[in-house]
Amino acid sequence: MSAPASDEMLFRKDGRLAFVTFNRPQARNALTWRMYDGLYECCERVDADEEIRVLILTGAGEQAFVAGTDIEQFRSFRTPQDATGYEQRIERVIDRLERIGKPTIAMIRGACVGAGLALAAACDFRFATPDLRMGAPIARTLGNCLSMNNYARVLDLAGPARAKELIMLARLVSADEAVHLGLVNEIIPGDRLEPRVREVAGELTQLAPLTLRATKEAIRRLQARRRLGAGEGDDLIVACYMSADFRGAVQAFLEKGQHVWTGR
């Protein structure tokens, strides 16, 4: 059974499994506002359907899971509210994914960057192919920052020293490094990725749903205790997104040029 959440976001139900596919392979599945909204709707659908026991996220094509947010959308940013509103909008979706009462698996091929990293980190399990490149190279590309909760998600997986190394050095780590850092559970050859993910999902469907739900929620609550409240990181977000550096970097990125950082 399948139905499009939109042409950019596909939803498919296969027995007890649900698949959400980010469907912009020509843009390496970079997320549009409509795709973020579509993912929220898919999360609602999964929680409302008692037959679904596991949600699997994947990207169309072979190049990417998700290669961040579509940069074109940043051209319209003019005010601090544009910046904080963007991060709030994204957090609403990623938090909804994190709160799904059923196991979630990120099935990753190729690039998993920026928003892709945040989405994968919000899932319970991450399986990837050997060509994985994972990170948030914003110190090299746009000069913006993550939301405080997305910093926390990376911190929860990799620890503070490795999280700083990953983001402050703008690194895209390889498959082996991602496993070592705890960012992914397992690396699997491309032709075996979906069978392996289905195997793990099948195991999860045979286990006690209430135990799985309670474990997910208990860990989420423990992690949430040290996350900042709404608005506590807005000064950092505004400082980055309203800077001349950010505006120049967005223009350079879209024009395939190179921005010279000024710190202003």
C-alpha positions in Angstrom: 0.0 0.0 0.0 1.5 3.4 -1.0 0.3 7.0 -1.1 2.3 10.2 -1.7 2.5 12.6 1.1 3.5 14.9 -1.7 5.5 14.4 -4.9 8.6 15.3 -2.8 7.8 13.0 0.1 6.5 9.4 -0.4 4.7 7.3 2.1 4.4 3.5 1.7 3.0 1.0 4.0 4.2 -2.6 3.7 2.5 -4.8 6.3 3.7 -3.7 9.7 6.3 -1.5 8.3 6.0 2.1 7.0 8.5 3.7 4.6 9.0 7.4 4.2 11.1 8.4 1.2 12.6 11.9 0.7 12.0 12.2 -3.0 14.2 14.9 -4.6 17.1 12.8 -5.9 18.0 15.6 -8.5 18.8 17.8 -5.4 20.3 15.0 -3.3 17.0 15.1 -1.4 17.6 18.6 0.1 14.5 19.4 2.1 12.0 22.0 1.2 9.5 23.5 3.6 6.8 21.3 2.1 8.9 18.2 2.8 9.3 19.2 6.4 5.6 19.6 6.7 5.1 16.3 4.9 7.3 14.5 7.4 5.3 15.8 10.3 2.1 14.5 8.7 3.7 11.1 8.1 4.7 10.9 11.8 1.1 11.6 12.7 -0.1 8.9 10.3 2.3 6.3 11.7 1.3 6.9 15.3 -2.4 6.8 14.4 -2.2 3.4 12.6 -2.1 0.6 15.1 -1.0 -1.9 12.4 2.3 -0.1 11.8 5.0 -1.2 14.1 8.2 0.3 12.6 8.9 3.5 10.6 11.8 3.5 8.1 13.2 6.7 6.6 15.2 6.7 3.4 16.2 8.9 0.5 15.4 8.4 -3.2 18.4 7.5 -5.5 21.9 6.4 -4.6 23.6 9.7 -3.8 22.0 10.9 -0.5 19.7 10.2 2.4 19.2 14.0 2.9 21.8 16.6 2.0 20.5 19.4 4.2 17.8 22.0 3.7 17.4 23.5 0.3 19.7 26.5 0.4 17.6 28.5 -2.1 15.0 29.0 0.7 17.5 31.0 2.7 17.6 33.8 0.2 14.4 35.3 1.7 15.8 35.6 5.3 15.7 39.2 6.3 14.8 39.5 10.0 15.8 37.7 13.3 12.3 36.2 13.2 13.1 34.5 9.9 16.1 32.8 11.5 14.4 31.8 14.8 11.2 30.8 13.0 13.1 28.5 10.7 14.8 26.7 13.6 11.6 26.4 15.5 9.8 25.0 12.4 12.6 22.4 11.9 12.6 21.5 15.6 8.9 20.9 15.6 9.3 18.3 12.9 12.4 16.6 14.3 10.9 16.6 17.8 7.8 14.9 16.4 9.9 12.3 14.7 11.7 11.7 18.0 8.4 11.3 19.9 6.9 8.6 17.6 5.8 5.8 19.9 7.3 3.1 17.6 10.8 2.2 16.6 12.3 4.4 13.8 15.2 3.4 11.5 17.2 5.7 9.2 18.3 3.7 6.1 21.1 5.8 4.7 22.8 5.8 1.3 25.5 8.3 0.5 25.4 11.8 2.0 23.7 12.4 5.3 24.4 16.1 5.9 23.1 19.0 8.0 19.3 18.4 8.4 19.9 14.8 7.3 22.3 14.3 10.2 19.6 15.8 12.6 16.9 13.5 11.2 19.1 10.4 11.4 20.1 11.3 15.0 16.5 11.6 16.0 15.9 8.0 14.8 16.4 5.0 17.1 18.7 3.1 14.6 20.9 4.1 11.7 22.1 1.7 9.0 24.2 3.0 6.1 26.2 2.0 3.0 30.0 2.2 2.7 29.8 5.4 0.7 28.4 7.3 3.7 29.5 10.8 4.2 28.0 12.3 7.4 28.3 15.6 9.1 27.3 19.2 9.4 30.0 21.2 7.5 28.3 24.6 8.1 31.6 26.2 9.2 32.8 25.7 5.6 29.5 26.2 3.7 27.1 28.7 5.1 28.4 30.0 8.5 25.2 29.4 10.3 24.6 27.1 13.3 22.5 24.2 14.5 19.6 24.6 16.8 20.4 23.9 20.4 18.5 20.6 20.4 20.3 19.5 17.2 23.6 20.2 18.9 22.3 18.1 21.8 21.3 15.2 19.5 24.8 15.1 18.0 26.3 15.4 21.5 24.2 12.5 22.8 25.6 10.2 20.0 29.2 11.3 19.7 30.1 13.1 23.0 31.4 16.7 23.4 34.9 16.2 22.1 33.9 14.4 18.9 30.9 16.7 18.4 33.2 19.7 18.4 35.6 17.9 16.0 32.8 17.0 13.7 31.1 20.5 13.5 33.9 22.9 14.3 36.3 21.3 11.7 33.4 21.0 9.2 34.2 17.3 8.7 32.2 14.8 6.7 33.1 11.5 8.3 33.4 8.2 6.4 31.4 5.1 7.1 34.1 3.6 9.4 34.5 6.8 11.3 30.7 7.2 11.7 30.5 3.7 13.4 33.5 4.5 15.6 31.9 7.8 16.7 28.5 6.1 17.4 26.7 8.0 14.7 25.5 4.8 12.9 24.9 1.3 14.1 26.1 -0.7 11.2 27.6 -0.3 7.7 26.1 -2.7 5.1 26.8 -3.1 1.3 24.3 -1.3 -0.9 22.6 -4.4 -2.2 22.1 -5.7 1.3 21.0 -2.5 3.0 17.2 -2.8 2.6 17.2 -6.6 3.4 19.2 -5.9 6.6 17.0 -3.0 7.6 13.9 -5.2 7.0 15.5 -8.0 9.1 16.0 -5.6 12.0 12.5 -4.1 11.6 11.1 -7.6 11.5 12.7 -8.4 14.8 11.3 -5.3 16.3 7.8 -6.2 15.2 8.0 -9.4 17.2 8.9 -7.7 20.5 6.7 -6.2 23.1 5.4 -2.8 21.8 4.9 -1.4 25.3 8.4 -2.1 26.3 9.8 -0.5 23.1 7.6 2.5 23.6 8.5 2.9 27.2 12.2 2.5 26.5 12.1 5.1 23.7 10.2 7.6 25.9 12.4 7.0 29.0 15.6 7.7 27.1 14.0 10.7 25.4 13.0 12.2 28.7 16.4 11.6 30.2 18.0 13.3 27.3 15.5 16.2 27.4 16.4 17.0 31.0 19.6 18.7 29.8 18.3 20.4 26.7 17.6 24.1 26.7 14.2 25.6 26.8 12.5 27.4 24.0 14.3 30.5 22.9 17.4 30.0 25.1 19.7 29.7 22.0 18.1 32.3 19.9 20.9 34.8 20.4 23.3 32.4 18.7 20.9 31.6 15.9 20.3 35.3 15.2 24.0 36.2 15.3 24.8 33.6 12.7 21.8 33.9 10.3 21.7 37.7 10.3 25.4 38.1 9.6 26.9 39.4 6.4 28.9 36.2 6.3 25.7 34.1 6.1 24.2 36.2 3.4 27.4 36.1 1.4 27.9 32.4 1.9 24.4 31.6 0.7 24.9 33.7 -2.4 28.3 32.1 -3.1 26.9 28.6 -2.5 24.1 29.1 -5.0 26.4 30.7 -7.5 29.0 27.9 -7.0 31.5 30.5 -5.8 33.6 30.8 -2.6 32.9 33.1 0.3 35.7 34.8 2.2 34.9 34.7 5.9 35.0 38.0 7.8 33.4 37.2 11.2 30.8 39.8 10.7 
